[in-house]
């Protein structure tokens, strides 16, 4: 291995670092811990495969202790038997470019969510109306069956509202993350729910997905944004209604196709197709459709960033996007995304029917919402625990100090008046560093919260009784 002077100026050398020998593993020590497994898997795939080029993004440690966002590109030279003889490549620092791209994508993502606002308000009102009716009728009925039926209506509406808010947060927050193996059927399922909840009823949705698809490696939030942008574009092309088709399929790109496509390697891909029956585009418009700030919409109806952002995301995922359109006959967008080398699958944990009971352990519940405190106290007592409640951190600390020898667990909200969750946790840890604490919040940044505050668990609101009881039992085990 050889490194030029510019590399040393940009990244420096770490103490006792020898980058002259690849097999020493020194380079891997520079790669961010969350990226290392993905990079190693990619390198193994090169040895097993026949590809001649490699391009990957990851975070690389600099001599000042910060991480740069880099692109590592390589040309793989093989002999006639396909064995690797030499690898020639370079590392580019694109940290600033990534920051600017993220600003663009976040701005456009919020614009997309804004276009859905009318449909969201309409659907939330449809969710709240049955809840209001049911709560009023429950006060009048005498039959247990009728009471149960109204309760089921409330529960169903609450779940529907929760899913809608969760989807909107996914798009609006759009926090960039490490690329992971993704089943595109999950992305299609998520966006389909948004379409059915927020698009006009005059637009019909057709979804065509096979029973099994290969996985792609990507940022889930950004791939959500790609599909959302394409379906919003389709919706806007059909003001009088029409049909949107979302389809995915496994496909292969042969060497001839790859030769005539910039940035594509021959190999396995997932093809995503979004088709509408709208007004279509003239050829001169279709040619410019991915240009930033180019838009055919009237002033105030769009910035022209949607398809430009989509194009950027697809290219960053080493894919390709194309458009085919005929005036008066609709438009078809096709996205090709390379298949992930990873074969890992994340299996969701299977739920248990039995809910464990406590043995009289004392739990402190801290939340500024009275209904939440009341419900948590009732549920925990019902499952064998003793409970103290507090409306804020200051009140919680009094209970905590008075029952220090008996306290086994604290469940606290993160955002409260007077004294918030993080301050409360810090004060309790100063008194008893070993007390297990479960956090809860309407904000969904669970991984960051758990890591920063060293929590025993985190429950994003709303959560179910099963989630609460199983987590409490797990922490107290």
C-alpha positions in Angstrom: 0.0 0.0 0.0 1.2 3.5 -0.8 -0.3 6.9 0.3 0.5 10.2 -1.3 1.3 13.5 0.5 -2.3 14.8 0.0 -3.7 11.9 1.9 -1.4 12.4 4.8 -2.2 16.2 4.9 -6.0 15.4 4.9 -6.1 12.5 7.3 -2.8 12.6 9.1 -1.3 9.5 10.6 -2.4 8.0 13.9 0.2 7.2 16.6 2.2 4.0 15.7 0.3 3.7 12.5 1.9 1.8 9.5 -0.3 2.0 6.4 2.3 0.3 4.2 0.9 -3.2 4.9 -2.8 -3.8 4.1 -2.7 -7.1 6.0 -1.7 -5.4 9.2 -5.3 -4.3 9.6 -4.3 -0.7 10.4 -6.7 0.7 7.8 -9.7 -1.0 9.4 -8.9 0.7 12.6 -9.7 4.0 10.9 -13.2 2.9 9.7 -16.1 3.9 12.0 -17.3 0.9 14.1 -20.8 1.1 12.6 -19.4 0.8 9.1 -16.6 -1.8 9.5 -18.7 -4.9 9.1 -20.3 -3.6 5.9 -16.9 -2.7 4.4 -15.4 -6.1 5.3 -18.4 -7.9 3.7 -18.0 -5.8 0.6 -14.3 -6.7 0.3 -15.1 -10.4 0.7 -17.7 -10.0 -2.0 -15.0 -8.7 -4.4 -12.8 -11.8 -3.7 -15.8 -14.1 -4.4 -17.1 -12.2 -7.4 -15.8 -11.0 -10.8 -16.5 -7.3 -10.6 -13.8 -4.9 -11.9 -14.8 -1.7 -10.0 -15.7 -1.0 -6.4 -17.1 2.2 -4.9 -18.2 2.6 -1.3 -18.9 5.3 1.3 -17.9 5.2 4.9 -16.7 7.3 7.8 -12.9 7.5 8.2 -11.0 8.6 11.3 -8.8 11.7 11.0 -5.8 12.5 13.1 -7.8 15.1 15.1 -10.3 12.4 16.3 -13.2 13.4 14.0 -14.6 11.3 11.2 -14.7 12.4 7.6 -17.3 11.1 5.1 -15.2 9.5 2.4 -15.8 7.7 -1.0 -13.4 4.9 -1.7 -13.2 3.9 -5.4 -11.1 1.1 -6.8 -10.2 -0.6 -10.1 -9.8 -4.3 -9.6 -7.3 -5.9 -12.0 -7.7 -9.7 -12.5 -5.8 -12.3 -14.5 -7.4 -14.5 -17.1 -8.5 -16.9 -14.4 -10.3 -14.1 -12.6 -7.9 -13.9 -9.7 -7.1 -10.4 -8.3 -3.6 -9.3 -9.2 -3.8 -5.6 -8.2 -6.2 -3.0 -6.8 -5.7 0.6 -7.7 -7.9 3.2 -6.1 -8.3 6.4 -4.1 -10.1 7.9 -1.2 -12.0 11.2 -1.5 -13.0 13.4 1.4 -16.6 14.5 0.6 -17.7 15.6 4.1 -18.6 19.1 3.0 -20.4 17.9 0.0 -22.4 15.4 2.1 -23.4 18.2 4.5 -24.7 20.3 1.6 -26.5 17.3 0.2 -28.2 16.7 3.5 -29.3 20.3 3.8 -30.8 20.0 0.3 -32.5 16.6 1.0 -33.9 17.8 4.4 -35.3 21.0 2.8 -37.0 19.0 0.0 -38.2 16.3 2.5 -40.0 18.9 4.5 -41.5 20.4 1.3 -42.8 16.9 0.5 -44.4 16.5 3.9 -45.9 20.0 3.5 -47.7 18.9 0.3 -49.3 16.2 2.3 -50.5 18.5 5.1 -54.1 18.9 3.8 -54.6 15.2 3.5 -53.0 14.6 6.9 -55.4 17.1 8.5 -58.4 15.5 6.8 -57.4 12.0 7.9 -56.6 13.0 11.5 -60.1 14.6 11.7 -61.5 11.3 10.4 -59.6 9.5 13.1 -60.7 11.8 16.0 -64.4 11.9 15.1 -65.1 8.2 15.9 -63.1 8.6 19.1 -65.2 11.6 20.3 -68.4 9.8 19.3 -67.4 6.6 21.1 -66.4 8.2 24.4 -69.7 10.1 24.5 -71.7 6.9 23.7 -69.8 4.8 26.3 -71.2 7.1 29.0 -74.8 6.2 27.9 -74.7 2.5 27.1 -75.5 -0.2 29.7 -74.6 -3.3 27.7 -71.1 -4.7 28.2 -71.0 -5.8 24.5 -71.7 -2.3 23.3 -69.1 -0.9 25.7 -66.5 -3.3 24.3 -67.4 -2.5 20.7 -66.9 1.3 21.3 -63.6 0.5 23.1 -62.4 -1.4 20.1 -63.3 1.5 17.8 -61.2 3.8 20.0 -58.2 1.4 20.0 -58.4 1.0 16.2 -58.5 4.7 15.6 -55.6 5.3 18.0 -53.4 2.7 16.2 -54.3 4.3 12.9 -53.3 7.7 14.1 -50.1 6.4 15.6 -49.0 4.8 12.3 -49.8 8.1 10.4 -47.7 10.1 12.8 -44.9 7.6 12.7 -44.7 7.8 8.9 -44.7 11.6 8.9 -41.8 11.6 11.5 -39.8 9.2 9.3 -40.0 11.6 6.4 -39.7 14.9 8.2 -36.8 14.0 10.5 -34.9 12.0 7.8 -31.9 11.5 10.0 -29.2 10.0 7.8 -27.9 6.7 9.0 -25.6 3.9 8.1 -26.6 1.9 5.0 -28.3 -1.4 5.9 -29.8 -4.2 4.0 -33.4 -3.2 3.1 -36.3 -5.1 1.8 -37.9 -2.7 -0.7 -41.3 -4.3 0.0 -41.2 -2.6 3.4 -40.6 0.8 1.9 -43.5 0.2 -0.6 -45.8 -0.9 2.2 -44.9 2.3 4.3 -45.6 4.7 1.4 -48.7 2.8 0.4 -50.2 3.5 3.8 -49.4 7.2 3.4 -51.0 7.3 0.0 -54.2 5.6 1.2 -54.3 7.9 4.3 -53.5 11.3 2.7 -54.1 11.2 -1.1 -57.5 12.2 -2.6 -60.0 9.3 -2.9 -60.1 10.0 -6.6 -56.6 8.4 -6.9 -56.5 4.6 -7.0 -53.4 2.8 -5.9 -52.1 -0.5 -7.4 -49.2 -2.3 -5.8 -47.3 -5.1 -7.6 -44.7 -6.8 -5.5 -43.4 -10.4 -5.7 -43.5 -12.7 -2.7 -39.7 -12.5 -2.3 -37.3 -9.8 -3.4 -33.6 -9.3 -3.1 -32.4 -6.8 -0.6 -30.7 -3.5 -1.4 -28.1 -1.7 0.7 -29.2 1.8 1.6 -30.4 4.5 3.9 -34.0 3.7 4.8 -35.0 7.3 5.3 -33.6 8.4 2.0 -35.2 5.5 0.1 -38.5 6.5 1.7 -37.9 9.9 0.4 -37.3 8.6 -3.2 -40.6 6.8 -3.3 -42.5 9.6 -1.6 -41.2 12.1 -4.1 -42.2 9.9 -7.1 -45.7 9.3 -5.8 -46.3 13.0 -4.9 -45.1 13.9 -8.4 -47.6 11.3 -9.9 -50.4 12.7 -7.7 -49.8 16.3 -8.9 -50.0 15.1 -12.5 -53.5 13.8 -11.9 -55.6 16.7 -10.4 -58.8 15.1 -11.6 -57.8 11.6 -10.3 -56.4 8.6 -11.9 -54.2 5.5 -11.1 -50.8 5.2 -9.5 -49.0 1.9 -9.8 -46.0 1.0 -7.6 -44.1 -2.1 -8.6 -40.8 -3.8 -7.6 -39.0 -6.7 -9.2 -35.7 -8.5 -9.2 -33.7 -7.9 -12.4 -30.2 -8.2 -13.9 -28.1 -5.6 -15.7 -25.9 -7.3 -18.3 -22.5 -6.0 -19.4 -23.9 -4.3 -22.5 -26.5 -2.3 -20.5 -23.8 -1.4 -17.9 -21.4 -0.2 -20.6 -23.9 2.4 -21.9 -25.0 3.4 -18.4 -22.9 5.9 -16.3 -22.1 4.4 -12.9 -23.8 1.0 -13.3 -22.0 -2.2 -12.9 -23.3 -5.5 -14.4 -25.1 -7.5 -11.8 -28.2 -8.0 -9.7 -30.6 -5.1 -9.1 -34.0 -4.2 -7.7 -36.2 -2.3 -10.2 -38.7 0.1 -8.7 -41.4 1.4 -11.0 -43.8 4.2 -10.3 -46.4 4.8 -13.1 -49.3 7.2 -13.3 -52.2 7.9 -15.8 -51.7 11.6 -15.6 -51.0 14.4 -18.1 -47.5 13.2 -19.1 -44.7 15.4 -20.3 -43.3 16.7 -23.6 -39.9 15.4 -24.6 -38.1 18.8 -23.8 -39.6 18.8 -20.3 -38.7 15.2 -19.6 -35.1 15.9 -20.6 -34.8 18.6 -17.8 -36.9 16.9 -15.1 -34.0 16.1 -12.8 -32.5 19.6 -12.9 -32.6 21.5 -9.6 -35.2 24.2 -9.5 -36.7 23.2 -12.8 -40.5 22.8 -12.3 -43.6 22.9 -14.5 -45.8 23.7 -11.5 -47.2 27.2 -11.0 -45.5 29.6 -8.5 -45.9 28.6 -4.9 -46.7 25.0 -5.8 -43.2 23.6 -5.8 -39.5 24.5 -5.8 -38.3 22.0 -8.4 -36.1 20.2 -5.8 -38.1 16.9 -5.5 -36.8 15.0 -8.5 -33.4 16.6 -8.2 -33.1 15.3 -4.7 -34.4 11.9 -5.9 -31.7 11.8 -8.6 -29.0 12.6 -6.0 -30.2 9.9 -3.6 -30.3 7.3 -6.3 -26.8 8.2 -7.6 -25.5 8.1 -4.0 -26.9 4.5 -3.8 -25.0 3.6 -7.0 -28.2 3.2 -8.9 -29.9 4.8 -11.9 -33.2 6.6 -12.4 -35.0 7.1 -15.8 -38.3 8.5 -17.0 -40.5 7.6 -19.9 -43.5 9.9 -20.6 -46.1 10.6 -23.3 -48.3 13.7 -23.2 -51.8 12.7 -22.3 -50.9 9.1 -21.5 -49.0 9.3 -18.2 -45.4 8.9 -16.9 -43.3 6.0 -15.8 -40.3 6.4 -13.5 -37.9 3.5 -13.1 -35.2 3.2 -10.4 -32.5 0.6 -10.4 -30.8 -0.1 -7.0 -27.9 -2.6 -6.7 -28.6 -5.7 -4.6 -26.9 -5.9 -1.2 -24.1 -8.3 -0.6 -25.4 -8.8 2.9 -27.6 -11.8 3.5 -28.5 -10.8 7.0 -32.1 -10.6 7.9 -33.5 -9.0 11.0 -36.3 -11.2 12.4 -38.8 -9.3 14.6 -39.1 -10.9 18.0 -42.1 -13.1 18.4 -44.6 -11.8 20.9 -45.6 -13.7 24.1 -49.1 -14.1 25.2 -48.3 -14.4 28.8 -47.5 -11.1 30.6 -45.1 -11.6 33.6 -46.1 -10.4 37.1 -43.9 -8.6 39.6 -43.3 -9.5 43.2 -44.1 -6.2 44.9 -41.0 -4.3 43.6 -41.3 -0.5 44.0 -41.4 1.5 40.8 -41.3 5.3 40.5 -43.3 6.7 37.5 -42.4 10.3 36.4 -44.6 12.0 33.8 -46.2 15.5 33.6 -49.4 14.1 31.9 -51.9 13.1 34.6 -53.8 10.5 32.4 -50.5 8.8 31.6 -49.4 8.7 35.3 -52.8 7.3 36.3 -52.8 4.6 33.6 -49.3 3.5 34.3 -50.0 3.3 38.0 -53.1 1.2 37.4 -51.3 -1.2 34.9 -48.2 -1.7 37.0 -50.2 -2.4 40.2 -52.4 -4.8 38.2 -49.2 -6.8 37.3 -47.8 -7.1 40.9 -45.8 -3.9 41.4 -45.9 -1.1 44.0 -46.0 2.3 42.4 -45.1 5.9 43.3 -45.9 8.7 40.8 -44.4 12.2 40.3 -45.4 15.0 37.9 -41.9 16.4 37.4 -38.3 15.7 38.2 -38.2 17.8 41.4 -41.1 15.9 42.9 -39.6 12.6 41.7 -36.3 13.3 43.5 -38.2 13.7 46.8 -39.9 10.3 46.4 -36.6 8.8 45.2 -34.6 10.0 48.3 -37.4 9.0 50.7 -37.6 5.5 49.4 -34.0 5.0 48.4 -33.6 1.5 50.0 -36.8 0.2 48.4 -36.6 1.7 44.9 -36.0 -0.9 42.1 -36.8 1.0 38.9 -37.6 4.5 37.6 -39.8 5.1 34.5 -39.5 8.8 33.4 -40.7 11.0 30.6 -37.9 13.0 28.8 -39.7 16.3 28.3 -41.2 17.8 31.5 -41.6 21.3 33.1 -39.5 22.4 36.1 -37.0 19.6 35.7 -36.8 17.5 32.5 -35.9 13.8 32.1 -32.1 14.1 31.5 -31.7 16.4 34.5 -33.7 14.1 36.7 -31.7 11.1 35.5 -28.4 12.8 36.3 -29.6 13.8 39.8 -30.8 10.2 40.5 -27.6 8.7 39.3 -25.6 11.0 41.6 -27.6 9.5 44.5 -27.6 5.9 43.3 -25.5 5.2 40.2 -26.9 1.7 39.8 -30.6 2.4 39.7 -32.1 1.1 36.4 -34.0 3.8 34.5 -36.4 3.4 31.6 -37.0 6.5 29.4 -40.1 7.4 27.5 -40.9 10.2 25.1 -43.1 11.3 22.2 -39.9 12.0 20.3 -38.6 8.9 18.7 -34.8 9.3 18.9 -34.5 6.2 21.1 -31.0 5.0 20.1 -29.4 8.4 20.8 -31.3 8.7 24.1 -30.3 5.2 25.3 -26.7 5.7 24.4 -26.3 9.2 25.9 -28.1 8.6 29.1 -27.1 4.9 29.6 -30.8 3.9 30.0 -31.9 0.4 30.7 -34.6 0.8 28.0 -36.6 3.3 26.0 -40.3 3.4 25.1 -41.4 5.8 22.3 -45.0 6.9 22.9 -47.5 5.5 22.4 -46.6 2.1 23.6 -48.7 -1.0 24.5 -49.3 -2.7 27.8 -47.3 -5.7 26.5 -44.3 -3.5 25.6 -44.4 -1.9 29.1 -44.7 -5.0 31.1 -42.2 -7.1 29.1 -39.6 -4.3 29.3 -40.1 -3.8 33.1 -39.8 -7.6 33.7 -36.6 -7.7 31.5 -34.9 -4.8 33.4 -35.8 -6.2 36.8 -34.9 -9.8 35.9 
